[in-house]
Every structure is written in structure tokens, then in C-alpha cells.
């Protein structure tokens, strides 16, 4: 049960909920996420969610409010937050109001659900996979040990004691199957079973278990100490990392196929309007069913999108040369939208995370100010 004050919620409680939804460990190494200013022990009366922390957005944050922004304010190295600088002035403005600033950037991009899930949802896509998945670090070995059946229990117990056999909330996990081993002791050997120069066949068990890679030395010592053979037979197999369901971008399916031109029109209709608008490249009559999306700048994933065999790829900030190279070698159509517009749907998602947890104890609103930096569209020529 989460305890709240009569007039708000502790900032530390809000941070815990946001870190659970958008784990900081998912952030890219170059990124800067988390609490920018504010005291975790302070009480927050309201939350405002926005893509960018701008001076105009900051004016909408009430006293003792929290501004939850997607883009970091202090991403690159700074050596001053003086009020005479634009970003420093914003920080001072928030602090004077007793307000706080928290950012969730590439961790929100990779989280499930995250930025691209929100984009896919407004486009009418049912997400089924990650475009650029993050694989969990394995650091786990599988040990396969061949041991005479009569000694199998002793070897298992010794290796368990060394730290092997843990899977989740279970210990002493192993698998065994009976088989037949054979060997021929040569001159110089000191066989525990058999004689020099004679082929020996022994009933053996194949015993398998997992262990952290950091325990290889301990597990190896346990095998050698408990195994009856002079030269125990075993394999150590590093396990592959598996997809985690998190990562950048998503792939989904439309409920009904659309002409590419009609799909582009849908993108323009469901995303907030910007001077950038919606640009597209592809056959207007081609059917679109499978779509890849990436909220924010996504031309680094053009090859990944092409490799999935989707019909179209929706993202932002596509540059001329990467888009041109893609179109020369792929039939995947492109839809390019404004960076801000592609990430704005996340604001509603993040607001819902907080509303679902805190309910009426914490008012949460999405800032509707357009913070896309482009603000003038040249009139179309009439000639």
C-alpha cells in the first residue's frame, strides 16, 4: 500500500513508479536520465508530462509540481546552470516554484511499453515484436558432466554446493540421463576404473546444470574433487543471451490492409500537426499490413526495418542520403514525421502510468504546447 500525504505524493514515490515503468538501466550509455532537480523527500502536488522541458512548458508546471520530460535538459556536458543561461534560467524557475524535473529518454524508448508502443497504438498497429531488441546478458554456463552412475549424486551435491543449479527461485536444479561411457587407459594413467591397455565401458550418467560464469573456478574445483576419474569428462557451454522484449522500435500489424497513400494519410491524421508535416516515399497503391515504427530519429534502423520484410517504416528525422540508399535497395516504404510528433503519444502513456498508480492523489496532465522547434512553413508556390 502506497502512503500519501493529505496534499500530495512524495517525489521519491513517483520516481520509484517511473523507474519501474522505464528502468534507468535501459538507457544508452551516453544518455542522461532521472532526476534533474528537486528533492526526493519533497511532496509533489501535480505532474505535467511533455516531450521537451522548455521555458514555455515550465510555466505550465504549478508550485510543488513535477515536470516529467522525455528529452533530457542537460544531455551534454555543462559547467554552469546560471540563471543568465537559457537552461539555467529554466532550472531556477522550477526551483523557485518548489518544482522538480525528471527525464525518461532512451530508457523510455526501450521499455515495454515505451515510446514506440505509444506511436504504434495511435497508428492502429498491434505490436508483436521489437525492431532492435536488447538481449539480456547471459553470463550463465551450462555444465555437462559425465560420471559413473554410482557417483552421480555425490558430484551433483558438490557442484550444487559450489553455486551451480540455481534457476530463478529454484535451487538444486539438474537434469540427468543414463548412458554408456568408454575409455582406454594409456601408459602413465592411473585409472580409478579399468586397467592400462584395456578398453573399459562404464554405465554413466550425463548430468547437466547451469551456473554463473563467474563461478567457473569453483565449479571446476568441485567437479575435480568429487569425481572418481583421474580425468573427468565434462563440457562447459556459455549460454546465448535471449531477447527480453525490450529495445528500440516496434513491429506491428494493421487490422486491415491499407493502400500506402491511405496509410500515410492516417499517420498525418492521428499525429499532432507540425510544420514538418508527413513525408513519404513509396508506391502509393502498394498494400500495407506490416509496419515498423521508431519514435524519434530512426534512420540508423533503416537496415533493420528492411530486414524484417515489413511493408512500411514510420519514424522521424530521416536524412536524404540514408533514405536514398534505402529506397535504392529495399521495397519497404518510408514515412517521415516530425521528431516531436512521433514521441508526443508517449506523454499520454506516461501520464496513464502515474494515474493508474496514484489515482486521485496525484493530478497528472499532458502539456499540449507544441515544442517542435520548426514553426514556420513556407507558402506553396502558385506558378
Buried (B, 14 or more C-beta within 10 A) or exposed (E): EEEBEEEBBBBBBBBBBBBEBBBBEBBEEEBBBBBBBBEEEBBBBBBBBBBBBBEEBBEBBBEBBBBBBBBBBBEEEEEEBEBEEEBBBBBBBBBEBBBBBBBBBBBBBBBBBBBBBBBBBBBBBEBEBBBBBBEEEBEBBBBBBBBBEEBBBBBBBBBBEBBBBBEEEEEEBBEBEEEEBEBEBEEEBEBEBBEEEEEEEBEBBBBBBBBBEEBBEBBBBBBBEBBBBEEBBBEBEEEEEEEBEBBBBBBBBBEEBBBBBEBBBBBBEBBBEBEBBBEBBBEEEBEBBBBBBBBBBBBEBBEBBBEBEBBBBBBBBBEEEBBEEBBEEBEBBBBBBBBBBBBBBBBEBBBBBBBEBBEEBBBBBBBEEBBBEEEEEEEEEEE
